[in-house]
Amino acid sequence: MAVNTGQRRETAYRNHVYVQGNTARRLQVVPRQEQMPVKKVSARTRRNRERAKHMNIATVLSMAVAMVAAAFILTWYLTLQSDITNSIKHISALESQLNEMKLDNDENYSRITSNVDLEEVKRVAIQELGMQYAKEGQIITFSGEGSDYVRQTGDIPE
């Protein structure tokens, strides 16, 4: 292959680009900062920037007070958060204790009710204590009409 002076020939081989020739490429040079255009700043902006650089005692004190207040508020918040977490843990422990007590109560109730012989209770009530079934005229019926309980305001007639 012949290469002509001043001409470049590019060949692509396996996704690579080769440049043939004897001239160097021009690199893009970053312009120096002196050459970059400088924006003109107004006198007012310059004064504000100068004032912002210097802090007086009032600014320092107000920032210190704000930092102390923020520290107290943060400490108070963290204390409240810790109290809430502890309360939730305590409530959870009490709930689990309540569930255990309910299970024990239900087991004891089941054990007691399964051990009661109703025929023996009936025999003792009738024979030893002298109880009798109610007779025809002794039963009085009434309607509750919406209330869950009945209050006795007078003696029951015999």
Chimera marker file (.cmm) of the C-alpha trace (Angstrom):
<marker_set name="trace">
<marker id="1" x="0.000" y="0.000" z="0.000" r="1" g="1" b="0" radius="0.5"/>
<marker id="2" x="1.252" y="3.381" z="-0.896" r="1" g="1" b="0" radius="0.5"/>
<marker id="3" x="0.690" y="6.392" z="1.308" r="1" g="1" b="0" radius="0.5"/>
<marker id="4" x="0.430" y="9.820" z="-0.293" r="1" g="1" b="0" radius="0.5"/>
<marker id="5" x="2.001" y="12.729" z="1.561" r="1" g="1" b="0" radius="0.5"/>
<marker id="6" x="-0.583" y="14.996" z="3.185" r="1" g="1" b="0" radius="0.5"/>
<marker id="7" x="-3.315" y="12.411" z="2.924" r="1" g="1" b="0" radius="0.5"/>
<marker id="8" x="-4.471" y="10.057" z="5.603" r="1" g="1" b="0" radius="0.5"/>
<marker id="9" x="-5.900" y="6.716" z="5.070" r="1" g="1" b="0" radius="0.5"/>
<marker id="10" x="-8.074" y="5.035" z="7.682" r="1" g="1" b="0" radius="0.5"/>
<marker id="11" x="-8.621" y="1.356" z="7.861" r="1" g="1" b="0" radius="0.5"/>
<marker id="12" x="-10.880" y="-0.413" z="10.286" r="1" g="1" b="0" radius="0.5"/>
<marker id="13" x="-9.772" y="-3.760" z="11.528" r="1" g="1" b="0" radius="0.5"/>
<marker id="14" x="-11.584" y="-5.611" z="14.309" r="1" g="1" b="0" radius="0.5"/>
<marker id="15" x="-13.368" y="-2.509" z="15.583" r="1" g="1" b="0" radius="0.5"/>
<marker id="16" x="-10.107" y="-0.546" z="15.771" r="1" g="1" b="0" radius="0.5"/>
<marker id="17" x="-9.384" y="2.471" z="13.671" r="1" g="1" b="0" radius="0.5"/>
<marker id="18" x="-5.865" y="2.912" z="12.384" r="1" g="1" b="0" radius="0.5"/>
<marker id="19" x="-4.671" y="6.186" z="10.976" r="1" g="1" b="0" radius="0.5"/>
<marker id="20" x="-1.869" y="5.996" z="8.501" r="1" g="1" b="0" radius="0.5"/>
<marker id="21" x="0.182" y="8.986" z="7.553" r="1" g="1" b="0" radius="0.5"/>
<marker id="22" x="2.924" y="11.227" z="8.831" r="1" g="1" b="0" radius="0.5"/>
<marker id="23" x="0.960" y="14.153" z="10.208" r="1" g="1" b="0" radius="0.5"/>
<marker id="24" x="0.102" y="14.489" z="13.892" r="1" g="1" b="0" radius="0.5"/>
<marker id="25" x="-3.399" y="15.252" z="14.966" r="1" g="1" b="0" radius="0.5"/>
<marker id="26" x="-4.205" y="18.575" z="16.495" r="1" g="1" b="0" radius="0.5"/>
<marker id="27" x="-5.024" y="18.284" z="20.169" r="1" g="1" b="0" radius="0.5"/>
<marker id="28" x="-7.707" y="20.452" z="21.631" r="1" g="1" b="0" radius="0.5"/>
<marker id="29" x="-5.956" y="22.703" z="24.044" r="1" g="1" b="0" radius="0.5"/>
<marker id="30" x="-7.819" y="24.010" z="27.086" r="1" g="1" b="0" radius="0.5"/>
<marker id="31" x="-7.620" y="27.800" z="27.068" r="1" g="1" b="0" radius="0.5"/>
<marker id="32" x="-5.765" y="29.337" z="29.962" r="1" g="1" b="0" radius="0.5"/>
<marker id="33" x="-7.714" y="31.075" z="32.646" r="1" g="1" b="0" radius="0.5"/>
<marker id="34" x="-6.266" y="34.430" z="31.679" r="1" g="1" b="0" radius="0.5"/>
<marker id="35" x="-7.750" y="33.996" z="28.247" r="1" g="1" b="0" radius="0.5"/>
<marker id="36" x="-11.230" y="33.125" z="29.554" r="1" g="1" b="0" radius="0.5"/>
<marker id="37" x="-13.594" y="36.070" z="29.673" r="1" g="1" b="0" radius="0.5"/>
<marker id="38" x="-14.024" y="37.519" z="33.156" r="1" g="1" b="0" radius="0.5"/>
<marker id="39" x="-17.464" y="38.626" z="34.253" r="1" g="1" b="0" radius="0.5"/>
<marker id="40" x="-17.525" y="42.081" z="35.720" r="1" g="1" b="0" radius="0.5"/>
<marker id="41" x="-18.841" y="42.160" z="39.270" r="1" g="1" b="0" radius="0.5"/>
<marker id="42" x="-20.668" y="45.201" z="40.537" r="1" g="1" b="0" radius="0.5"/>
<marker id="43" x="-19.398" y="47.158" z="43.528" r="1" g="1" b="0" radius="0.5"/>
<marker id="44" x="-22.460" y="46.189" z="45.555" r="1" g="1" b="0" radius="0.5"/>
<marker id="45" x="-21.854" y="42.463" z="44.972" r="1" g="1" b="0" radius="0.5"/>
<marker id="46" x="-18.178" y="42.889" z="45.868" r="1" g="1" b="0" radius="0.5"/>
<marker id="47" x="-19.117" y="44.624" z="49.150" r="1" g="1" b="0" radius="0.5"/>
<marker id="48" x="-21.611" y="41.861" z="50.028" r="1" g="1" b="0" radius="0.5"/>
<marker id="49" x="-18.995" y="39.211" z="49.383" r="1" g="1" b="0" radius="0.5"/>
<marker id="50" x="-16.474" y="41.014" z="51.553" r="1" g="1" b="0" radius="0.5"/>
<marker id="51" x="-19.036" y="41.359" z="54.357" r="1" g="1" b="0" radius="0.5"/>
<marker id="52" x="-19.846" y="37.654" z="54.124" r="1" g="1" b="0" radius="0.5"/>
<marker id="53" x="-16.184" y="36.752" z="54.569" r="1" g="1" b="0" radius="0.5"/>
<marker id="54" x="-15.970" y="38.460" z="57.950" r="1" g="1" b="0" radius="0.5"/>
<marker id="55" x="-18.086" y="37.352" z="60.893" r="1" g="1" b="0" radius="0.5"/>
<marker id="56" x="-18.765" y="39.692" z="63.773" r="1" g="1" b="0" radius="0.5"/>
<marker id="57" x="-19.338" y="38.639" z="67.405" r="1" g="1" b="0" radius="0.5"/>
<marker id="58" x="-23.140" y="38.847" z="67.112" r="1" g="1" b="0" radius="0.5"/>
<marker id="59" x="-23.164" y="36.386" z="64.232" r="1" g="1" b="0" radius="0.5"/>
<marker id="60" x="-20.907" y="33.976" z="66.102" r="1" g="1" b="0" radius="0.5"/>
<marker id="61" x="-23.026" y="34.210" z="69.277" r="1" g="1" b="0" radius="0.5"/>
<marker id="62" x="-26.292" y="33.718" z="67.426" r="1" g="1" b="0" radius="0.5"/>
<marker id="63" x="-24.869" y="30.656" z="65.660" r="1" g="1" b="0" radius="0.5"/>
<marker id="64" x="-23.611" y="29.282" z="68.995" r="1" g="1" b="0" radius="0.5"/>
<marker id="65" x="-27.034" y="29.784" z="70.599" r="1" g="1" b="0" radius="0.5"/>
<marker id="66" x="-28.685" y="28.085" z="67.639" r="1" g="1" b="0" radius="0.5"/>
<marker id="67" x="-26.277" y="25.135" z="67.900" r="1" g="1" b="0" radius="0.5"/>
<marker id="68" x="-26.907" y="24.754" z="71.657" r="1" g="1" b="0" radius="0.5"/>
<marker id="69" x="-30.684" y="24.935" z="71.110" r="1" g="1" b="0" radius="0.5"/>
<marker id="70" x="-30.438" y="22.340" z="68.364" r="1" g="1" b="0" radius="0.5"/>
<marker id="71" x="-28.383" y="20.078" z="70.654" r="1" g="1" b="0" radius="0.5"/>
<marker id="72" x="-30.966" y="20.362" z="73.462" r="1" g="1" b="0" radius="0.5"/>
<marker id="73" x="-33.851" y="19.681" z="71.100" r="1" g="1" b="0" radius="0.5"/>
<marker id="74" x="-32.047" y="16.684" z="69.605" r="1" g="1" b="0" radius="0.5"/>
<marker id="75" x="-31.278" y="15.298" z="73.070" r="1" g="1" b="0" radius="0.5"/>
<marker id="76" x="-34.907" y="15.772" z="74.138" r="1" g="1" b="0" radius="0.5"/>
<marker id="77" x="-36.140" y="14.081" z="70.952" r="1" g="1" b="0" radius="0.5"/>
<marker id="78" x="-33.822" y="11.113" z="71.408" r="1" g="1" b="0" radius="0.5"/>
<marker id="79" x="-34.921" y="10.766" z="75.049" r="1" g="1" b="0" radius="0.5"/>
<marker id="80" x="-38.585" y="10.724" z="73.987" r="1" g="1" b="0" radius="0.5"/>
<marker id="81" x="-37.808" y="8.194" z="71.266" r="1" g="1" b="0" radius="0.5"/>
<marker id="82" x="-36.055" y="5.977" z="73.818" r="1" g="1" b="0" radius="0.5"/>
<marker id="83" x="-38.988" y="6.264" z="76.243" r="1" g="1" b="0" radius="0.5"/>
<marker id="84" x="-41.429" y="5.290" z="73.511" r="1" g="1" b="0" radius="0.5"/>
<marker id="85" x="-39.310" y="2.289" z="72.559" r="1" g="1" b="0" radius="0.5"/>
<marker id="86" x="-39.102" y="1.180" z="76.189" r="1" g="1" b="0" radius="0.5"/>
<marker id="87" x="-42.858" y="1.604" z="76.618" r="1" g="1" b="0" radius="0.5"/>
<marker id="88" x="-43.538" y="-0.491" z="73.522" r="1" g="1" b="0" radius="0.5"/>
<marker id="89" x="-41.242" y="-3.237" z="74.827" r="1" g="1" b="0" radius="0.5"/>
<marker id="90" x="-42.963" y="-3.118" z="78.243" r="1" g="1" b="0" radius="0.5"/>
<marker id="91" x="-46.424" y="-3.284" z="76.652" r="1" g="1" b="0" radius="0.5"/>
<marker id="92" x="-45.318" y="-6.216" z="74.522" r="1" g="1" b="0" radius="0.5"/>
<marker id="93" x="-44.053" y="-8.065" z="77.615" r="1" g="1" b="0" radius="0.5"/>
<marker id="94" x="-47.333" y="-7.382" z="79.455" r="1" g="1" b="0" radius="0.5"/>
<marker id="95" x="-49.374" y="-8.590" z="76.463" r="1" g="1" b="0" radius="0.5"/>
<marker id="96" x="-47.427" y="-11.831" z="76.305" r="1" g="1" b="0" radius="0.5"/>
<marker id="97" x="-47.922" y="-12.265" z="80.062" r="1" g="1" b="0" radius="0.5"/>
<marker id="98" x="-51.670" y="-11.639" z="79.625" r="1" g="1" b="0" radius="0.5"/>
<marker id="99" x="-51.859" y="-14.232" z="76.844" r="1" g="1" b="0" radius="0.5"/>
<marker id="100" x="-50.087" y="-16.777" z="79.030" r="1" g="1" b="0" radius="0.5"/>
<marker id="101" x="-52.487" y="-16.063" z="81.907" r="1" g="1" b="0" radius="0.5"/>
<marker id="102" x="-55.498" y="-16.428" z="79.582" r="1" g="1" b="0" radius="0.5"/>
<marker id="103" x="-54.210" y="-19.773" z="78.348" r="1" g="1" b="0" radius="0.5"/>
<marker id="104" x="-53.650" y="-20.961" z="81.933" r="1" g="1" b="0" radius="0.5"/>
<marker id="105" x="-57.128" y="-19.747" z="82.908" r="1" g="1" b="0" radius="0.5"/>
<marker id="106" x="-58.749" y="-21.528" z="79.965" r="1" g="1" b="0" radius="0.5"/>
<marker id="107" x="-56.868" y="-24.745" z="80.766" r="1" g="1" b="0" radius="0.5"/>
<marker id="108" x="-57.904" y="-24.566" z="84.430" r="1" g="1" b="0" radius="0.5"/>
<marker id="109" x="-61.529" y="-23.842" z="83.486" r="1" g="1" b="0" radius="0.5"/>
<marker id="110" x="-61.580" y="-26.781" z="81.086" r="1" g="1" b="0" radius="0.5"/>
<marker id="111" x="-60.056" y="-29.038" z="83.734" r="1" g="1" b="0" radius="0.5"/>
<marker id="112" x="-62.584" y="-27.942" z="86.364" r="1" g="1" b="0" radius="0.5"/>
<marker id="113" x="-65.627" y="-28.243" z="84.097" r="1" g="1" b="0" radius="0.5"/>
<marker id="114" x="-64.540" y="-31.653" z="82.857" r="1" g="1" b="0" radius="0.5"/>
<marker id="115" x="-64.188" y="-32.929" z="86.447" r="1" g="1" b="0" radius="0.5"/>
<marker id="116" x="-67.669" y="-31.800" z="87.579" r="1" g="1" b="0" radius="0.5"/>
<marker id="117" x="-70.240" y="-34.612" z="87.650" r="1" g="1" b="0" radius="0.5"/>
<marker id="118" x="-73.620" y="-32.940" z="87.160" r="1" g="1" b="0" radius="0.5"/>
<marker id="119" x="-75.503" y="-36.026" z="88.319" r="1" g="1" b="0" radius="0.5"/>
<marker id="120" x="-73.620" y="-35.933" z="91.636" r="1" g="1" b="0" radius="0.5"/>
<marker id="121" x="-74.455" y="-32.218" z="92.031" r="1" g="1" b="0" radius="0.5"/>
<marker id="122" x="-78.145" y="-32.969" z="91.375" r="1" g="1" b="0" radius="0.5"/>
<marker id="123" x="-78.142" y="-35.849" z="93.875" r="1" g="1" b="0" radius="0.5"/>
<marker id="124" x="-76.517" y="-33.752" z="96.645" r="1" g="1" b="0" radius="0.5"/>
<marker id="125" x="-78.883" y="-30.821" z="95.972" r="1" g="1" b="0" radius="0.5"/>
<marker id="126" x="-82.052" y="-32.939" z="96.135" r="1" g="1" b="0" radius="0.5"/>
<marker id="127" x="-81.166" y="-35.495" z="98.815" r="1" g="1" b="0" radius="0.5"/>
<marker id="128" x="-78.820" y="-33.670" z="101.179" r="1" g="1" b="0" radius="0.5"/>
<marker id="129" x="-79.884" y="-30.040" z="100.770" r="1" g="1" b="0" radius="0.5"/>
<marker id="130" x="-83.582" y="-30.676" z="100.232" r="1" g="1" b="0" radius="0.5"/>
<marker id="131" x="-83.993" y="-28.738" z="97.004" r="1" g="1" b="0" radius="0.5"/>
<marker id="132" x="-87.045" y="-29.412" z="94.803" r="1" g="1" b="0" radius="0.5"/>
<marker id="133" x="-88.004" y="-28.723" z="91.216" r="1" g="1" b="0" radius="0.5"/>
<marker id="134" x="-90.233" y="-25.689" z="90.652" r="1" g="1" b="0" radius="0.5"/>
<marker id="135" x="-93.983" y="-26.368" z="90.536" r="1" g="1" b="0" radius="0.5"/>
<marker id="136" x="-96.518" y="-25.106" z="88.006" r="1" g="1" b="0" radius="0.5"/>
<marker id="137" x="-97.472" y="-21.884" z="89.828" r="1" g="1" b="0" radius="0.5"/>
<marker id="138" x="-93.977" y="-20.917" z="90.938" r="1" g="1" b="0" radius="0.5"/>
<marker id="139" x="-92.619" y="-20.001" z="87.482" r="1" g="1" b="0" radius="0.5"/>
<marker id="140" x="-93.177" y="-16.366" z="86.436" r="1" g="1" b="0" radius="0.5"/>
<marker id="141" x="-92.102" y="-15.218" z="82.950" r="1" g="1" b="0" radius="0.5"/>
<marker id="142" x="-91.581" y="-11.642" z="81.801" r="1" g="1" b="0" radius="0.5"/>
<marker id="143" x="-89.945" y="-9.904" z="78.849" r="1" g="1" b="0" radius="0.5"/>
<marker id="144" x="-86.729" y="-7.911" z="79.228" r="1" g="1" b="0" radius="0.5"/>
<marker id="145" x="-87.444" y="-5.677" z="76.213" r="1" g="1" b="0" radius="0.5"/>
<marker id="146" x="-83.999" y="-4.535" z="75.171" r="1" g="1" b="0" radius="0.5"/>
<marker id="147" x="-82.069" y="-4.560" z="78.396" r="1" g="1" b="0" radius="0.5"/>
<marker id="148" x="-79.330" y="-7.004" z="79.212" r="1" g="1" b="0" radius="0.5"/>
<marker id="149" x="-80.183" y="-7.329" z="82.895" r="1" g="1" b="0" radius="0.5"/>
<marker id="150" x="-83.163" y="-7.187" z="85.229" r="1" g="1" b="0" radius="0.5"/>
<marker id="151" x="-83.428" y="-5.181" z="88.442" r="1" g="1" b="0" radius="0.5"/>
<marker id="152" x="-85.668" y="-6.439" z="91.179" r="1" g="1" b="0" radius="0.5"/>
<marker id="153" x="-87.555" y="-3.513" z="92.671" r="1" g="1" b="0" radius="0.5"/>
<marker id="154" x="-89.939" y="-5.500" z="94.865" r="1" g="1" b="0" radius="0.5"/>
<marker id="155" x="-90.564" y="-8.888" z="96.370" r="1" g="1" b="0" radius="0.5"/>
<marker id="156" x="-91.501" y="-11.727" z="94.070" r="1" g="1" b="0" radius="0.5"/>
<marker id="157" x="-95.060" y="-12.961" z="94.837" r="1" g="1" b="0" radius="0.5"/>
<marker id="158" x="-95.429" y="-16.555" z="96.022" r="1" g="1" b="0" radius="0.5"/>
<link id1="1" id2="2" r="1" g="1" b="0" radius="0.2"/>
<link id1="2" id2="3" r="1" g="1" b="0" radius="0.2"/>
<link id1="3" id2="4" r="1" g="1" b="0" radius="0.2"/>
<link id1="4" id2="5" r="1" g="1" b="0" radius="0.2"/>
<link id1="5" id2="6" r="1" g="1" b="0" radius="0.2"/>
<link id1="6" id2="7" r="1" g="1" b="0" radius="0.2"/>
<link id1="7" id2="8" r="1" g="1" b="0" radius="0.2"/>
<link id1="8" id2="9" r="1" g="1" b="0" radius="0.2"/>
<link id1="9" id2="10" r="1" g="1" b="0" radius="0.2"/>
<link id1="10" id2="11" r="1" g="1" b="0" radius="0.2"/>
<link id1="11" id2="12" r="1" g="1" b="0" radius="0.2"/>
<link id1="12" id2="13" r="1" g="1" b="0" radius="0.2"/>
<link id1="13" id2="14" r="1" g="1" b="0" radius="0.2"/>
<link id1="14" id2="15" r="1" g="1" b="0" radius="0.2"/>
<link id1="15" id2="16" r="1" g="1" b="0" radius="0.2"/>
<link id1="16" id2="17" r="1" g="1" b="0" radius="0.2"/>
<link id1="17" id2="18" r="1" g="1" b="0" radius="0.2"/>
<link id1="18" id2="19" r="1" g="1" b="0" radius="0.2"/>
<link id1="19" id2="20" r="1" g="1" b="0" radius="0.2"/>
<link id1="20" id2="21" r="1" g="1" b="0" radius="0.2"/>
<link id1="21" id2="22" r="1" g="1" b="0" radius="0.2"/>
<link id1="22" id2="23" r="1" g="1" b="0" radius="0.2"/>
<link id1="23" id2="24" r="1" g="1" b="0" radius="0.2"/>
<link id1="24" id2="25" r="1" g="1" b="0" radius="0.2"/>
<link id1="25" id2="26" r="1" g="1" b="0" radius="0.2"/>
<link id1="26" id2="27" r="1" g="1" b="0" radius="0.2"/>
<link id1="27" id2="28" r="1" g="1" b="0" radius="0.2"/>
<link id1="28" id2="29" r="1" g="1" b="0" radius="0.2"/>
<link id1="29" id2="30" r="1" g="1" b="0" radius="0.2"/>
<link id1="30" id2="31" r="1" g="1" b="0" radius="0.2"/>
<link id1="31" id2="32" r="1" g="1" b="0" radius="0.2"/>
<link id1="32" id2="33" r="1" g="1" b="0" radius="0.2"/>
<link id1="33" id2="34" r="1" g="1" b="0" radius="0.2"/>
<link id1="34" id2="35" r="1" g="1" b="0" radius="0.2"/>
<link id1="35" id2="36" r="1" g="1" b="0" radius="0.2"/>
<link id1="36" id2="37" r="1" g="1" b="0" radius="0.2"/>
<link id1="37" id2="38" r="1" g="1" b="0" radius="0.2"/>
<link id1="38" id2="39" r="1" g="1" b="0" radius="0.2"/>
<link id1="39" id2="40" r="1" g="1" b="0" radius="0.2"/>
<link id1="40" id2="41" r="1" g="1" b="0" radius="0.2"/>
<link id1="41" id2="42" r="1" g="1" b="0" radius="0.2"/>
<link id1="42" id2="43" r="1" g="1" b="0" radius="0.2"/>
<link id1="43" id2="44" r="1" g="1" b="0" radius="0.2"/>
<link id1="44" id2="45" r="1" g="1" b="0" radius="0.2"/>
<link id1="45" id2="46" r="1" g="1" b="0" radius="0.2"/>
<link id1="46" id2="47" r="1" g="1" b="0" radius="0.2"/>
<link id1="47" id2="48" r="1" g="1" b="0" radius="0.2"/>
<link id1="48" id2="49" r="1" g="1" b="0" radius="0.2"/>
<link id1="49" id2="50" r="1" g="1" b="0" radius="0.2"/>
<link id1="50" id2="51" r="1" g="1" b="0" radius="0.2"/>
<link id1="51" id2="52" r="1" g="1" b="0" radius="0.2"/>
<link id1="52" id2="53" r="1" g="1" b="0" radius="0.2"/>
<link id1="53" id2="54" r="1" g="1" b="0" radius="0.2"/>
<link id1="54" id2="55" r="1" g="1" b="0" radius="0.2"/>
<link id1="55" id2="56" r="1" g="1" b="0" radius="0.2"/>
<link id1="56" id2="57" r="1" g="1" b="0" radius="0.2"/>
<link id1="57" id2="58" r="1" g="1" b="0" radius="0.2"/>
<link id1="58" id2="59" r="1" g="1" b="0" radius="0.2"/>
<link id1="59" id2="60" r="1" g="1" b="0" radius="0.2"/>
<link id1="60" id2="61" r="1" g="1" b="0" radius="0.2"/>
<link id1="61" id2="62" r="1" g="1" b="0" radius="0.2"/>
<link id1="62" id2="63" r="1" g="1" b="0" radius="0.2"/>
<link id1="63" id2="64" r="1" g="1" b="0" radius="0.2"/>
<link id1="64" id2="65" r="1" g="1" b="0" radius="0.2"/>
<link id1="65" id2="66" r="1" g="1" b="0" radius="0.2"/>
<link id1="66" id2="67" r="1" g="1" b="0" radius="0.2"/>
<link id1="67" id2="68" r="1" g="1" b="0" radius="0.2"/>
<link id1="68" id2="69" r="1" g="1" b="0" radius="0.2"/>
<link id1="69" id2="70" r="1" g="1" b="0" radius="0.2"/>
<link id1="70" id2="71" r="1" g="1" b="0" radius="0.2"/>
<link id1="71" id2="72" r="1" g="1" b="0" radius="0.2"/>
<link id1="72" id2="73" r="1" g="1" b="0" radius="0.2"/>
<link id1="73" id2="74" r="1" g="1" b="0" radius="0.2"/>
<link id1="74" id2="75" r="1" g="1" b="0" radius="0.2"/>
<link id1="75" id2="76" r="1" g="1" b="0" radius="0.2"/>
<link id1="76" id2="77" r="1" g="1" b="0" radius="0.2"/>
<link id1="77" id2="78" r="1" g="1" b="0" radius="0.2"/>
<link id1="78" id2="79" r="1" g="1" b="0" radius="0.2"/>
<link id1="79" id2="80" r="1" g="1" b="0" radius="0.2"/>
<link id1="80" id2="81" r="1" g="1" b="0" radius="0.2"/>
<link id1="81" id2="82" r="1" g="1" b="0" radius="0.2"/>
<link id1="82" id2="83" r="1" g="1" b="0" radius="0.2"/>
<link id1="83" id2="84" r="1" g="1" b="0" radius="0.2"/>
<link id1="84" id2="85" r="1" g="1" b="0" radius="0.2"/>
<link id1="85" id2="86" r="1" g="1" b="0" radius="0.2"/>
<link id1="86" id2="87" r="1" g="1" b="0" radius="0.2"/>
<link id1="87" id2="88" r="1" g="1" b="0" radius="0.2"/>
<link id1="88" id2="89" r="1" g="1" b="0" radius="0.2"/>
<link id1="89" id2="90" r="1" g="1" b="0" radius="0.2"/>
<link id1="90" id2="91" r="1" g="1" b="0" radius="0.2"/>
<link id1="91" id2="92" r="1" g="1" b="0" radius="0.2"/>
<link id1="92" id2="93" r="1" g="1" b="0" radius="0.2"/>
<link id1="93" id2="94" r="1" g="1" b="0" radius="0.2"/>
<link id1="94" id2="95" r="1" g="1" b="0" radius="0.2"/>
<link id1="95" id2="96" r="1" g="1" b="0" radius="0.2"/>
<link id1="96" id2="97" r="1" g="1" b="0" radius="0.2"/>
<link id1="97" id2="98" r="1" g="1" b="0" radius="0.2"/>
<link id1="98" id2="99" r="1" g="1" b="0" radius="0.2"/>
<link id1="99" id2="100" r="1" g="1" b="0" radius="0.2"/>
<link id1="100" id2="101" r="1" g="1" b="0" radius="0.2"/>
<link id1="101" id2="102" r="1" g="1" b="0" radius="0.2"/>
<link id1="102" id2="103" r="1" g="1" b="0" radius="0.2"/>
<link id1="103" id2="104" r="1" g="1" b="0" radius="0.2"/>
<link id1="104" id2="105" r="1" g="1" b="0" radius="0.2"/>
<link id1="105" id2="106" r="1" g="1" b="0" radius="0.2"/>
<link id1="106" id2="107" r="1" g="1" b="0" radius="0.2"/>
<link id1="107" id2="108" r="1" g="1" b="0" radius="0.2"/>
<link id1="108" id2="109" r="1" g="1" b="0" radius="0.2"/>
<link id1="109" id2="110" r="1" g="1" b="0" radius="0.2"/>
<link id1="110" id2="111" r="1" g="1" b="0" radius="0.2"/>
<link id1="111" id2="112" r="1" g="1" b="0" radius="0.2"/>
<link id1="112" id2="113" r="1" g="1" b="0" radius="0.2"/>
<link id1="113" id2="114" r="1" g="1" b="0" radius="0.2"/>
<link id1="114" id2="115" r="1" g="1" b="0" radius="0.2"/>
<link id1="115" id2="116" r="1" g="1" b="0" radius="0.2"/>
<link id1="116" id2="117" r="1" g="1" b="0" radius="0.2"/>
<link id1="117" id2="118" r="1" g="1" b="0" radius="0.2"/>
<link id1="118" id2="119" r="1" g="1" b="0" radius="0.2"/>
<link id1="119" id2="120" r="1" g="1" b="0" radius="0.2"/>
<link id1="120" id2="121" r="1" g="1" b="0" radius="0.2"/>
<link id1="121" id2="122" r="1" g="1" b="0" radius="0.2"/>
<link id1="122" id2="123" r="1" g="1" b="0" radius="0.2"/>
<link id1="123" id2="124" r="1" g="1" b="0" radius="0.2"/>
<link id1="124" id2="125" r="1" g="1" b="0" radius="0.2"/>
<link id1="125" id2="126" r="1" g="1" b="0" radius="0.2"/>
<link id1="126" id2="127" r="1" g="1" b="0" radius="0.2"/>
<link id1="127" id2="128" r="1" g="1" b="0" radius="0.2"/>
<link id1="128" id2="129" r="1" g="1" b="0" radius="0.2"/>
<link id1="129" id2="130" r="1" g="1" b="0" radius="0.2"/>
<link id1="130" id2="131" r="1" g="1" b="0" radius="0.2"/>
<link id1="131" id2="132" r="1" g="1" b="0" radius="0.2"/>
<link id1="132" id2="133" r="1" g="1" b="0" radius="0.2"/>
<link id1="133" id2="134" r="1" g="1" b="0" radius="0.2"/>
<link id1="134" id2="135" r="1" g="1" b="0" radius="0.2"/>
<link id1="135" id2="136" r="1" g="1" b="0" radius="0.2"/>
<link id1="136" id2="137" r="1" g="1" b="0" radius="0.2"/>
<link id1="137" id2="138" r="1" g="1" b="0" radius="0.2"/>
<link id1="138" id2="139" r="1" g="1" b="0" radius="0.2"/>
<link id1="139" id2="140" r="1" g="1" b="0" radius="0.2"/>
<link id1="140" id2="141" r="1" g="1" b="0" radius="0.2"/>
<link id1="141" id2="142" r="1" g="1" b="0" radius="0.2"/>
<link id1="142" id2="143" r="1" g="1" b="0" radius="0.2"/>
<link id1="143" id2="144" r="1" g="1" b="0" radius="0.2"/>
<link id1="144" id2="145" r="1" g="1" b="0" radius="0.2"/>
<link id1="145" id2="146" r="1" g="1" b="0" radius="0.2"/>
<link id1="146" id2="147" r="1" g="1" b="0" radius="0.2"/>
<link id1="147" id2="148" r="1" g="1" b="0" radius="0.2"/>
<link id1="148" id2="149" r="1" g="1" b="0" radius="0.2"/>
<link id1="149" id2="150" r="1" g="1" b="0" radius="0.2"/>
<link id1="150" id2="151" r="1" g="1" b="0" radius="0.2"/>
<link id1="151" id2="152" r="1" g="1" b="0" radius="0.2"/>
<link id1="152" id2="153" r="1" g="1" b="0" radius="0.2"/>
<link id1="153" id2="154" r="1" g="1" b="0" radius="0.2"/>
<link id1="154" id2="155" r="1" g="1" b="0" radius="0.2"/>
<link id1="155" id2="156" r="1" g="1" b="0" radius="0.2"/>
<link id1="156" id2="157" r="1" g="1" b="0" radius="0.2"/>
<link id1="157" id2="158" r="1" g="1" b="0" radius="0.2"/>
</marker_set>
